Amino acid sequence: MTTPVAAAFIYSPELAGHVLREDHPLRPHRLRLAYDLLAAYGVFEQPGALLAVPRPATTEELLPVHSAEYIEAVRLLNRGDEHVNAARYNFNALGDNPPYPGMFEAALLSTGASLLAADLVMSGDVRIAFNASGGLHHAMRDRASGFCVFNDPAVAIAHLVARGQRVAYVDVDAHHGDGVQAAFYGSDQVLTISIHESGRYLFPGSGEVRESGESAGRGHSVNLPLLPYTDDDTYMWAFEATVPPLLEAFAPQVLVLQLGVDAHYLDPLAHLQLTTRAYSVILPRLLGLASKVVALGGGGYDIAAVARVWALEYGWMLGIDLPDEIPEAYQDTYGVKALRDPQPPQFDPSVIDRNLTYAEAQVTAIKATVFPFHGL
């Protein structure tokens, strides 16, 4: 009897081979580190594992989310066409979104990988599919944003909705999932939940509780902003108080996860202070709330920490708790000997109290403004 596939991991070296700019903080090489670490543990030989090769998205598959004009501009900028006004589409050689050789192909491939994840899950042959190269949640309909060219989570969600699926999206990236929220702000077929560092302190500056949807989508955009230096305990409490009740009430047919790791305490661009302890609670909890899961990557700029967390998470998708000791040949690559973090960062009790009080206020506001739309 064939062993059913529990979780697919979507990867090819082409996903990790491009360079946005030599000094750019987003380094696709982190995908190779995660793949190598999983391979070193022998995870892909485990029962229930599937290593899947991505395919590029077509321009037609992008159109539910991105304008034809924008898609064509990306294609021309990729070729170095100087007649395109790059700034009009929020590209700048020295900014967050530099045009670079191979940009169009790289963006199509990572988006196609997310579409493949959706199709694998929809086929019924795979319960969970993980595209670590995806999760590029800031791109808007007609412009790049926040290192993101095409918004693969929104494209994958639109693909699922077009096939009659009711979709919930949960985003644990440190940055607000503004592009996905914008794409479905008026829809009651998609519930978007973003847990992030407050936009008062971090890009993109949005994601307040009051951003809760419009028209048919009222109550279907959920934002849980947290203060800088929020620790594991406060984060996990706020998560548990909001996310499981909403998912249980909404009852999605497919759950799409954005698993950015820039909320990790070692991340150089954000200020949340999560450790592998929090991730070990959050992801298994989410996986227990849905029968079909599309998992995507996202932010994360300490690339060794990103690889460790994503390796752990793919293990949990398979029902495997990977051994803590990193295989000896790879320990220097990750700068540590252990997969899990040691003791968490220590804070003054006044900081913990302040952050918990703020989180409690946000949870109270969500319960007042969003929960009633879901009968809670």
C-alpha positions as CSV (number, residue, x, y, z in Angstrom):
1,M,0.0,0.0,0.0
2,T,1.3,3.5,-0.9
3,T,2.1,5.7,2.1
4,P,-0.1,8.8,1.9
5,V,1.7,12.1,1.7
6,A,1.4,14.2,4.8
7,A,3.3,17.3,3.7
8,A,5.0,18.4,0.5
9,F,8.0,20.7,0.5
10,I,8.4,22.6,-2.8
11,Y,11.9,23.5,-3.8
12,S,14.4,23.8,-6.7
13,P,17.8,25.5,-6.7
14,E,16.3,28.2,-9.0
15,L,14.2,29.5,-6.2
16,A,17.4,30.3,-4.2
17,G,19.7,31.5,-7.0
18,H,18.8,35.1,-7.6
19,V,20.3,38.2,-5.8
20,L,18.1,41.3,-5.4
21,R,21.2,43.4,-4.7
22,E,24.5,42.6,-3.0
23,D,23.6,44.6,0.1
24,H,19.8,43.8,0.1
25,P,18.5,42.2,3.3
26,L,16.3,39.7,1.5
27,R,18.7,36.8,0.6
28,P,17.0,33.9,-1.2
29,H,20.0,31.8,-0.3
30,R,18.2,31.2,3.0
31,L,16.0,28.8,1.1
32,R,19.0,26.7,0.2
33,L,20.1,26.7,3.9
34,A,16.6,25.4,4.9
35,Y,16.6,22.7,2.2
36,D,20.2,21.6,3.1
37,L,19.3,21.4,6.8
38,L,16.3,19.3,6.1
39,A,18.3,17.1,3.8
40,A,21.0,16.7,6.5
41,Y,18.3,15.4,8.9
42,G,17.1,12.9,6.2
43,V,13.6,14.4,6.4
44,F,12.8,13.9,2.7
45,E,13.3,10.2,3.1
46,Q,10.7,10.1,5.9
47,P,7.3,8.4,5.3
48,G,4.7,11.1,4.3
49,A,7.3,13.5,2.9
50,L,7.2,14.7,-0.7
51,L,9.8,16.9,-2.4
52,A,8.0,18.7,-5.2
53,V,9.5,20.8,-8.1
54,P,7.8,24.2,-8.8
55,R,6.6,25.5,-12.1
56,P,6.3,29.2,-13.1
57,A,3.0,31.0,-12.8
58,T,1.5,32.2,-16.0
59,T,0.7,35.9,-16.5
60,E,-3.0,34.9,-16.7
61,E,-2.8,33.4,-13.2
62,L,-1.6,36.7,-11.9
63,L,-4.4,38.8,-13.3
64,P,-7.0,38.3,-10.5
65,V,-4.5,40.1,-8.2
66,H,-2.2,42.2,-10.4
67,S,-3.0,44.6,-13.3
68,A,-1.9,43.7,-16.8
69,E,0.0,47.0,-17.0
70,Y,2.0,46.2,-13.8
71,I,2.8,42.7,-15.0
72,E,4.1,44.0,-18.3
73,A,6.1,46.7,-16.5
74,V,7.8,44.0,-14.4
75,R,8.6,42.1,-17.5
76,L,10.1,45.1,-19.2
77,L,12.1,46.2,-16.2
78,N,13.5,42.7,-16.0
79,R,14.9,43.3,-19.5
80,G,16.4,46.6,-18.5
81,D,14.0,48.7,-20.6
82,E,14.8,52.3,-19.8
83,H,11.5,53.6,-21.2
84,V,9.6,52.2,-18.2
85,N,9.1,54.6,-15.3
86,A,10.3,52.3,-12.6
87,A,9.3,54.7,-9.8
88,R,5.7,54.6,-11.0
89,Y,5.6,50.9,-9.9
90,N,7.7,51.5,-6.8
91,F,11.0,50.1,-8.1
92,N,14.3,51.9,-7.3
93,A,17.8,50.6,-7.7
94,L,18.8,51.7,-4.2
95,G,15.5,51.1,-2.5
96,D,13.5,48.2,-1.1
97,N,12.5,47.0,-4.5
98,P,15.4,47.1,-6.9
99,P,14.9,45.8,-10.5
100,Y,17.4,43.0,-11.0
101,P,18.3,40.6,-13.8
102,G,16.0,37.6,-13.6
103,M,13.4,39.4,-11.5
104,F,10.4,38.5,-13.6
105,E,11.3,34.8,-13.9
106,A,12.1,34.6,-10.1
107,A,8.8,36.2,-9.2
108,L,6.9,33.9,-11.6
109,L,8.6,30.8,-10.2
110,S,7.9,31.6,-6.5
111,T,4.3,32.5,-7.3
112,G,4.0,29.3,-9.3
113,A,5.3,27.3,-6.4
114,S,2.5,28.7,-4.2
115,L,-0.1,27.8,-6.9
116,L,1.4,24.3,-7.0
117,A,1.0,24.1,-3.2
118,A,-2.6,25.1,-3.6
119,D,-3.2,22.5,-6.3
120,L,-1.4,19.7,-4.3
121,V,-3.7,20.4,-1.4
122,M,-6.8,20.6,-3.5
123,S,-6.0,17.3,-5.2
124,G,-6.5,15.6,-1.8
125,D,-3.3,13.7,-2.2
126,V,-1.4,16.0,0.1
127,R,-2.7,17.5,3.4
128,I,-0.1,20.2,3.7
129,A,2.1,21.8,1.1
130,F,5.0,24.2,2.1
131,N,6.5,26.7,-0.3
132,A,9.1,28.5,1.7
133,S,9.9,30.8,-1.2
134,G,6.5,32.3,-1.1
135,G,4.7,34.5,1.4
136,L,5.6,37.8,-0.4
137,H,2.6,39.5,1.2
138,H,3.3,43.3,0.5
139,A,3.0,43.5,-3.3
140,M,-0.1,45.5,-4.4
141,R,-2.2,45.3,-7.5
142,D,-0.1,47.8,-9.4
143,R,3.2,48.2,-7.5
144,A,6.0,46.4,-5.8
145,S,6.3,46.8,-2.0
146,G,8.4,45.6,0.8
147,F,10.8,43.3,-1.2
148,C,7.7,41.8,-2.9
149,V,7.2,41.8,-6.7
150,F,4.1,39.6,-7.1
151,N,1.8,38.8,-4.1
152,D,1.9,35.0,-4.3
153,P,-0.3,34.4,-1.2
154,A,-3.1,36.5,-2.7
155,V,-2.6,34.8,-6.1
156,A,-2.9,31.4,-4.4
157,I,-5.9,32.5,-2.4
158,A,-7.7,33.9,-5.5
159,H,-6.9,30.6,-7.3
160,L,-8.6,28.7,-4.4
161,V,-11.6,31.0,-4.2
162,A,-12.2,30.6,-8.0
163,R,-12.5,26.9,-7.3
164,G,-15.2,27.5,-4.7
165,Q,-13.1,27.3,-1.6
166,R,-13.6,29.3,1.6
167,V,-10.2,30.4,2.7
168,A,-8.6,31.7,5.9
169,Y,-5.2,33.3,5.8
170,V,-3.1,33.6,9.0
171,D,0.1,35.7,8.8
172,V,2.6,35.5,11.6
173,D,5.3,37.7,9.9
174,A,6.5,40.6,12.0
175,H,5.2,43.0,9.3
176,H,1.5,43.5,8.5
177,G,0.2,41.5,5.6
178,D,-1.1,44.6,3.9
179,G,-1.1,43.4,0.3
180,V,-3.2,40.3,1.1
181,Q,-5.6,42.3,3.2
182,A,-6.0,44.8,0.4
183,A,-6.7,42.1,-2.2
184,F,-9.7,40.7,-0.2
185,Y,-10.8,43.6,1.9
186,G,-14.3,43.4,0.5
187,S,-14.7,39.7,0.4
188,D,-16.6,37.4,2.9
189,Q,-15.0,34.3,1.2
190,V,-11.6,35.1,2.7
191,L,-10.8,35.7,6.3
192,T,-7.4,37.4,6.7
193,I,-5.7,37.5,10.1
194,S,-2.3,39.3,10.6
195,I,-0.4,39.2,13.9
196,H,2.5,41.7,13.6
197,E,4.5,44.4,15.2
198,S,2.5,47.6,15.3
199,G,2.7,49.8,12.2
200,R,3.6,52.7,14.5
201,Y,7.0,51.2,14.8
202,L,7.5,49.1,11.6
203,F,6.9,49.0,7.9
204,P,4.3,49.2,6.3
205,G,2.7,51.4,8.9
206,S,-0.7,49.7,8.7
207,G,-2.5,46.9,10.5
208,E,-4.6,48.6,13.2
209,V,-7.6,46.7,14.7
210,R,-10.0,49.2,13.0
211,E,-8.9,47.9,9.6
212,S,-11.6,45.2,9.6
213,G,-13.0,45.0,6.1
214,E,-15.6,46.8,4.0
215,S,-18.9,45.9,2.3
216,A,-19.4,42.2,2.3
217,G,-15.9,41.8,3.9
218,R,-16.8,43.6,7.1
219,G,-15.3,41.7,10.0
220,H,-13.2,39.5,7.7
221,S,-9.9,41.5,8.0
222,V,-8.4,40.9,11.4
223,N,-5.4,42.7,12.7
224,L,-3.5,42.1,16.0
225,P,-0.7,44.6,16.4
226,L,1.8,44.1,19.2
227,L,4.5,46.3,20.7
228,P,8.2,46.0,20.0
229,Y,9.9,43.5,22.4
230,T,6.8,41.4,22.8
231,D,7.9,38.0,24.1
232,D,6.8,34.4,23.7
233,D,4.3,34.4,26.5
234,T,2.4,37.5,25.6
235,Y,2.4,36.6,21.9
236,M,1.1,33.1,22.5
237,W,-1.6,34.4,24.9
238,A,-2.8,37.0,22.3
239,F,-2.7,34.4,19.5
240,E,-4.7,31.8,21.5
241,A,-7.3,34.4,22.5
242,T,-8.1,35.4,19.0
243,V,-7.0,33.1,16.2
244,P,-8.5,29.7,17.1
245,P,-11.9,31.1,17.9
246,L,-12.1,32.9,14.7
247,L,-10.9,30.0,12.6
248,E,-13.3,27.6,14.3
249,A,-16.2,30.1,13.6
250,F,-15.3,30.8,10.0
251,A,-14.6,27.1,9.3
252,P,-12.4,27.5,6.2
253,Q,-12.1,24.7,3.7
254,V,-8.4,25.7,3.1
255,L,-6.0,27.4,5.6
256,V,-3.2,29.5,4.0
257,L,-0.4,30.3,6.4
258,Q,2.3,32.9,6.0
259,L,5.2,31.7,8.2
260,G,7.7,34.7,8.1
261,V,10.4,34.3,10.7
262,D,11.2,38.0,11.2
263,A,9.3,38.0,14.5
264,H,12.3,35.9,15.8
265,Y,14.4,37.7,18.4
266,L,17.6,37.5,16.3
267,D,16.0,39.3,13.3
268,P,17.8,42.5,12.4
269,L,14.8,44.4,10.8
270,A,12.0,43.9,13.4
271,H,11.7,44.0,17.2
272,L,9.4,41.2,18.3
273,Q,11.2,38.6,20.4
274,L,9.9,35.2,19.6
275,T,11.9,32.0,20.0
276,T,11.5,28.5,18.7
277,R,9.4,27.9,21.8
278,A,6.6,30.1,20.5
279,Y,6.8,28.7,17.0
280,S,6.6,25.2,18.5
281,V,3.2,26.1,20.0
282,I,1.7,28.3,17.2
283,L,2.3,26.1,14.1
284,P,1.0,22.8,15.6
285,R,-2.0,24.7,16.9
286,L,-2.8,26.1,13.5
287,L,-2.3,22.7,11.8
288,G,-4.8,21.2,14.1
289,L,-7.5,23.7,13.0
290,A,-7.7,22.8,9.3
291,S,-7.7,19.7,7.1
292,K,-6.0,21.4,4.2
293,V,-3.1,23.7,4.6
294,V,-1.1,25.8,2.2
295,A,2.0,27.0,4.0
296,L,4.2,29.8,2.7
297,G,7.4,31.4,3.8
298,G,7.8,35.2,4.2
299,G,10.2,37.6,5.9
300,G,13.2,36.6,7.9
301,Y,16.6,38.3,7.7
302,D,18.8,36.3,10.1
303,I,19.1,33.6,7.5
304,A,20.4,30.9,9.9
305,A,17.4,31.5,12.3
306,V,15.0,31.3,9.3
307,A,16.5,28.0,8.2
308,R,16.3,26.5,11.7
309,V,12.6,27.6,12.2
310,W,11.5,26.4,8.8
311,A,13.2,23.1,9.2
312,L,11.4,22.6,12.5
313,E,8.1,23.7,11.0
314,Y,8.3,21.2,8.1
315,G,9.1,18.5,10.6
316,W,6.0,19.4,12.5
317,M,4.0,19.3,9.3
318,L,5.1,15.7,9.0
319,G,4.5,15.0,12.6
320,I,8.2,14.8,13.3
321,D,10.0,16.6,16.2
322,L,13.5,16.8,14.8
323,P,16.4,16.1,17.1
324,D,17.8,19.3,18.6
325,E,21.5,18.7,17.7
326,I,22.2,20.0,14.2
327,P,24.2,17.4,12.2
328,E,27.8,18.1,13.0
329,A,28.9,18.8,9.4
330,Y,26.4,21.7,9.3
331,Q,26.9,23.3,12.7
332,D,29.3,25.9,11.5
333,T,26.9,26.9,8.7
334,Y,24.2,27.9,11.3
335,G,26.5,29.3,13.9
336,V,25.0,27.1,16.6
337,K,24.9,23.4,17.5
338,A,21.2,23.3,18.3
339,L,18.1,23.6,16.2
340,R,16.1,25.2,19.0
341,D,16.9,28.5,20.7
342,P,18.5,28.5,24.2
343,Q,17.2,30.6,27.0
344,P,14.9,33.4,25.6
345,P,15.8,37.1,25.8
346,Q,15.4,38.6,29.2
347,F,13.4,41.8,29.8
348,D,12.7,44.2,32.6
349,P,9.3,43.2,34.1
350,S,8.0,46.7,33.3
351,V,8.5,46.0,29.6
352,I,6.7,42.7,29.8
353,D,3.8,44.3,31.7
354,R,3.6,47.2,29.3
355,N,3.5,44.8,26.3
356,L,0.9,42.5,27.9
357,T,-1.4,45.4,28.7
358,Y,-1.2,46.6,25.1
359,A,-1.9,43.1,23.8
360,E,-4.9,42.8,26.1
361,A,-6.3,46.1,24.8
362,Q,-5.9,44.9,21.2
363,V,-7.6,41.5,21.9
364,T,-10.4,43.3,23.7
365,A,-10.9,45.6,20.6
366,I,-10.9,42.6,18.2
367,K,-13.5,40.9,20.4
368,A,-15.7,44.0,20.3
369,T,-15.3,44.9,16.6
370,V,-14.7,41.6,14.8
371,F,-16.0,38.7,16.8
372,P,-19.7,39.7,16.5
373,F,-19.5,39.2,12.7
374,H,-18.7,35.5,13.4
375,G,-21.3,34.9,16.1
376,L,-18.7,35.1,18.8
